[in-house]
Amino acid sequence: MMLIMIGLLLLGFPMMVPLITGAVVGFVMMFDGFGQMGTFVQQMMGGIRPASLIAVPMFILAADIMTRGQSADRLINMVMAFIGHVKGGLAISTATSCTLFGAVSGSTQATVVAVGSPLRPKLLKAGYSDSFSLALIINSSDIAFLIPPSIGFIIYGVISETSIAELFIAGIGPGIMILFMFSIYCLIYAHINKLPTEEKSTWGQRAVAMREALWPLFFPVIIVGGIYGGIFSPTEAAAVCVLYAFLLEFVVFRSLKLADIYRIAKSTGLITAVVFILVAVGTGFSWIISFAQIPQAILDSVGISDMGPVGVMITICVAFFIACMFVDPIVVILVLTPIFAPAIQASGLDPVLVGVLITLQVAIGSATPPFGCDIFTAIAIFKRPYLEVIRGTPPFVFMLIAAAGLLIAFPQIALFLRDLAFR
C-alpha cells in the first residue's frame, strides 16, 4: 500500500489518487477481491458523517470572503501602525498579521495569499532578502494551524473524539509563544543586517487604523468568546463567522458585490470537495490498517509500549514531522492518529495536549521541504523557484521544533487556558 502511494506521488498524481489507490489495493488484498467493497465505502462515508465537519466548509467560506475583501488589509494596516517603526518592525508586523489573519480564517494557504501578497513587496523594498521574506510569510502563516479556528484541530478532534472547543482554546498559548519567538528572530535579523525602520505613525493615524480594523478584530472574539461563554459550539461558531464575514464585506465595507458570490462559492466548493475526499478515503485507509493490526505491529517494533509519556510524545512528534514533509497534513492526521491512539491512551496523556503537539508538527511539515503544501502555495502565488522559497526556512523550522520541545517540557503552555475555561 505504501509503495503504491509513494510511487504515484513521485509520478505527480494529486494526493487523493495515491491514497484511494493504495487503500483499494490494500482492501482487495485483505478480502480477496472486490466482493466486500461496500464495507469499505461505508467506512469512507462514516468518515465524513460527523456533524463537527460542517465547520470545515464554513471556515473555508468565511476565509475566502475575507481574503477577497478588505479584512486582511485593515488588519495589516493596524499592525503596521503600532509596531512598523521598531527595528525589524516590518518583519514582526508580517508575523503578527499572519497570526491575526489566522485567528480570522483558520487557513494557512489563505493567510499566505492575504498577508504575503501585500507585505512581501514591502519587505523586499526595505532590504529584507527574498528567501527570508518568503520563509517568514510561509512559517508565520502556519501559526493559523494553532490559533482558533483551525481546520487541523477540527480533523483531529473528529478522528480522536476529542473536544474541538478545548483544542481551540489550547492552541492559543502555543500560537502566541511561536509568534514571540519569530518576533525575536526578526529583531535580531534586522539588527545584524542593519535594516532601516519604517516611519513612525502618529497617534491619530493609529486611531484611524484601529478604528478601521475594529470590525475584523471581532472574528476571534466571536469564535473564542462564543465557545468559551457557552453561547455556541465550534460548528455554530463557524456558521456565525460566515454570516459576519458576509455582512462585513458585502454590507459594511461594500468591498464585494453580489456577483462575486458565485466565484467565492465555487472556490469554497472545490476546496471543500478535496478536503472531504481526503477525509473519507483517509478514514477508509485507517480502517484497513487497523483491521490488519498494522498499528500494533509498528508500535511494538519501536517499543513504544515501554516508553513513558514523554517518550510517547517525542515519538509522535518525530513521526508526524517526517510524514508531513511528504504527505498532505490532513491525510497524516487521518492515518497516523489511529495508529498512536492505543499508546496515547495507555500512557495516560491528555488528548488535548497530544492534539496541540500533532497540529504543531503538521504546521512545521506544511512549510518544510520537500513537499510542504505551503511551499507550493508560495511558489504559485509569488512565482519564485523552489530552492529560493525553501532557502530561508531552517531557522524557522528550528524555532518550531524548539516550541514543540517546550510544549513537551511545559504542558501548561497549552493546557492553562483550557483548564481555565473548561475545568
HUTAKA-V161748 format. One record per pair of residues at least 6 apart in sequence whose C-alpha atoms are under 8 Angstrom apart, sorted by the first residue. I is the first residue (numbers start at 1). GAP is how many residues later the second one is. If there is no record, write none. Layout:
I/GAP + I/GAP
This chain:
1/21 + 1/22 + 1/24 + 1/25 + 2/20 + 4/14 + 4/17 + 4/18 + 5/13 + 5/14 + 5/16 + 5/17 + 6/12 + 8/9 + 8/10 + 9/6 + 9/9 + 15/312 + 15/313 + 16/258 + 16/261 + 16/262 + 16/265 + 19/259 + 19/262 + 19/263 + 19/266 + 20/261 + 23/258 + 23/261 + 23/262 + 23/265 + 26/262 + 27/6 + 27/10 + 27/13 + 27/261 + 28/6 + 40/244 + 41/243 + 43/237 + 43/240 + 43/241 + 43/244 + 44/235 + 44/236 + 44/237 + 44/238 + 44/239 + 44/240 + 45/235 + 46/234 + 46/237 + 47/232 + 47/233 + 47/236 + 47/237 + 48/228 + 48/231 + 48/232 + 50/108 + 51/184 + 52/102 + 52/106 + 52/182 + 52/183 + 53/101 + 53/102 + 53/105 + 53/182 + 54/181 + 55/99 + 55/179 + 55/180 + 55/181 + 55/183 + 55/184 + 56/95 + 56/98 + 56/182 + 56/216 + 57/211 + 57/212 + 57/215 + 58/180 + 58/181 + 58/183 + 58/184 + 59/46 + 59/47 + 59/90 + 59/92 + 59/179 + 59/180 + 59/182 + 59/183 + 60/45 + 60/46 + 60/47 + 60/208 + 60/211 + 60/212 + 61/181 + 61/203 + 61/204 + 61/207 + 62/43 + 62/179 + 62/180 + 62/183 + 62/184 + 63/41 + 63/42 + 63/43 + 63/44 + 63/47 + 64/46 + 64/200 + 64/203 + 64/204 + 65/180 + 65/181 + 65/184 + 65/199 + 66/6 + 66/39 + 66/179 + 66/183 + 67/43 + 67/46 + 67/47 + 68/188 + 69/180 + 69/186 + 69/187 + 70/179 + 70/183 + 70/185 + 71/142 + 71/145 + 71/178 + 72/29 + 72/42 + 72/43 + 73/41 + 73/42 + 74/135 + 74/138 + 74/139 + 74/142 + 75/22 + 75/25 + 75/26 + 75/138 + 75/141 + 75/142 + 76/17 + 76/18 + 76/21 + 76/39 + 77/132 + 78/128 + 78/131 + 78/132 + 78/134 + 78/135 + 79/14 + 79/17 + 79/18 + 80/9 + 80/10 + 80/13 + 81/119 + 81/120 + 81/124 + 81/125 + 81/128 + 82/119 + 82/124 + 83/6 + 83/7 + 83/9 + 83/10 + 84/6 + 84/8 + 84/9 + 84/113 + 84/114 + 84/115 + 84/116 + 85/112 + 85/113 + 85/114 + 85/115 + 85/116 + 86/111 + 86/112 + 87/100 + 87/103 + 87/104 + 87/108 + 87/109 + 87/110 + 88/98 + 88/99 + 88/100 + 88/101 + 88/102 + 88/103 + 88/107 + 88/109 + 89/97 + 89/98 + 89/108 + 89/109 + 90/33 + 90/107 + 90/108 + 91/32 + 91/42 + 91/45 + 91/92 + 91/95 + 92/90 + 92/91 + 92/94 + 92/95 + 94/21 + 94/22 + 94/25 + 94/42 + 94/43 + 94/46 + 95/41 + 95/42 + 95/45 + 95/46 + 95/84 + 95/87 + 95/88 + 96/44 + 96/83 + 97/18 + 98/13 + 98/14 + 98/17 + 98/39 + 98/42 + 98/43 + 98/45 + 98/46 + 99/41 + 99/42 + 99/44 + 99/45 + 99/48 + 99/76 + 99/80 + 101/10 + 101/14 + 101/43 + 102/6 + 102/9 + 102/39 + 102/41 + 102/42 + 102/43 + 102/45 + 102/46 + 102/47 + 103/41 + 103/44 + 103/45 + 103/46 + 103/116 + 103/117 + 104/44 + 104/45 + 104/112 + 104/113 + 104/115 + 104/116 + 105/6 + 105/39 + 105/44 + 106/38 + 106/39 + 106/41 + 106/42 + 106/43 + 106/44 + 106/45 + 107/37 + 107/38 + 107/43 + 107/44 + 108/33 + 108/34 + 108/35 + 108/36 + 108/37 + 108/266 + 109/32 + 109/265 + 109/268 + 111/30 + 111/33 + 112/25 + 112/26 + 112/29 + 112/262 + 112/265 + 112/266 + 113/268 + 115/22 + 116/21 + 117/264 + 117/265 + 120/13 + 120/14 + 120/17 + 123/6 + 123/10 + 124/6 + 124/9 + 126/69 + 126/70 + 126/71 + 127/68 + 127/69 + 128/67 + 130/258 + 131/257 + 131/258 + 131/259 + 131/260 + 131/261 + 132/259 + 132/260 + 132/261 + 134/244 + 134/255 + 134/258 + 135/254 + 135/255 + 135/256 + 135/257 + 135/258 + 135/261 + 136/257 + 136/260 + 138/229 + 138/236 + 138/237 + 138/240 + 139/225 + 139/228 + 139/254 + 139/257 + 139/258 + 140/39 + 140/42 + 142/221 + 142/222 + 142/224 + 142/225 + 143/32 + 143/35 + 143/36 + 143/220 + 144/6 + 145/6 + 145/7 + 145/8 + 145/214 + 145/215 + 145/217 + 145/218 + 146/7 + 146/22 + 146/25 + 146/26 + 146/28 + 146/29 + 146/210 + 146/213 + 146/214 + 147/21 + 147/24 + 147/25 + 147/28 + 148/20 + 148/21 + 148/23 + 148/24 + 148/72 + 148/75 + 148/76 + 149/19 + 149/74 + 150/18 + 152/178 + 152/181 + 152/207 + 153/11 + 153/14 + 153/15 + 153/202 + 153/203 + 153/206 + 154/10 + 155/175 + 155/178 + 155/179 + 156/6 + 156/177 + 156/178 + 156/181 + 156/199 + 157/6 + 157/7 + 157/10 + 157/198 + 158/6 + 159/175 + 159/178 + 159/179 + 160/177 + 160/178 + 160/181 + 160/191 + 162/189 + 162/190 + 163/189 + 164/70 + 165/62 + 165/63 + 165/68 + 165/69 + 166/186 + 166/252 + 166/256 + 167/185 + 167/188 + 167/189 + 167/251 + 168/56 + 169/55 + 169/248 + 169/249 + 169/252 + 170/182 + 170/183 + 170/186 + 170/244 + 170/245 + 170/246 + 170/247 + 170/248 + 171/185 + 171/243 + 172/242 + 172/245 + 173/240 + 173/241 + 173/244 + 174/229 + 174/233 + 174/239 + 174/240 + 177/226 + 178/221 + 178/222 + 178/225 + 181/218 + 182/214 + 182/217 + 190/6 + 215/33 + 219/22 + 219/25 + 222/15 + 222/19 + 223/11 + 223/14 + 223/15 + 223/18 + 226/6 + 226/7 + 226/11 + 227/6 + 227/7 + 227/10 + 228/193 + 248/6 + 249/6 + 249/7 + 250/6 + 250/7 + 250/8 + 275/55 + 278/52 + 278/53 + 279/51 + 279/52 + 279/55 + 282/49 + 282/52 + 282/53 + 283/51 + 283/52 + 285/50 + 286/48 + 286/49 + 286/50 + 286/52 + 289/6 + 290/48 + 290/49 + 294/45 + 295/43 + 295/44 + 295/45 + 296/43 + 299/6 + 299/40 + 299/41 + 299/44 + 304/7 + 304/8 + 304/11 + 304/39 + 305/38 + 308/39 + 309/38 + 309/39 + 309/40 + 310/98 + 312/31 + 312/32 + 312/35 + 313/41 + 313/44 + 313/95 + 314/94 + 316/24 + 316/42 + 317/40 + 317/41 + 317/44 + 317/87 + 320/12 + 320/13 + 320/16 + 320/38 + 320/41 + 320/42 + 320/45 + 321/40 + 321/41 + 321/43 + 321/44 + 322/43 + 323/9 + 323/42 + 324/8 + 324/37 + 324/38 + 324/40 + 324/41 + 324/42 + 324/48 + 325/40 + 325/41 + 325/43 + 325/44 + 325/45 + 325/46 + 325/47 + 326/43 + 326/44 + 326/45 + 326/46 + 327/44 + 327/45 + 328/38 + 328/44 + 328/45 + 329/33 + 329/36 + 329/37 + 333/25 + 344/7 + 352/63 + 353/58 + 353/61 + 353/62 + 356/58 + 357/47 + 357/50 + 360/40 + 360/44 + 361/43 + 364/33 + 364/36 + 364/37 + 365/7 + 366/6 + 366/7 + 366/8 + 366/9 + 367/6 + 367/7 + 367/8 + 367/26 + 368/7 + 368/22 + 368/25 + 368/29 + 369/6 + 369/21 + 375/11 + 375/14 + 375/15 + 376/10 + 378/6 + 378/11 + 379/6 + 379/7 + 379/10 + 407/6 + 407/7
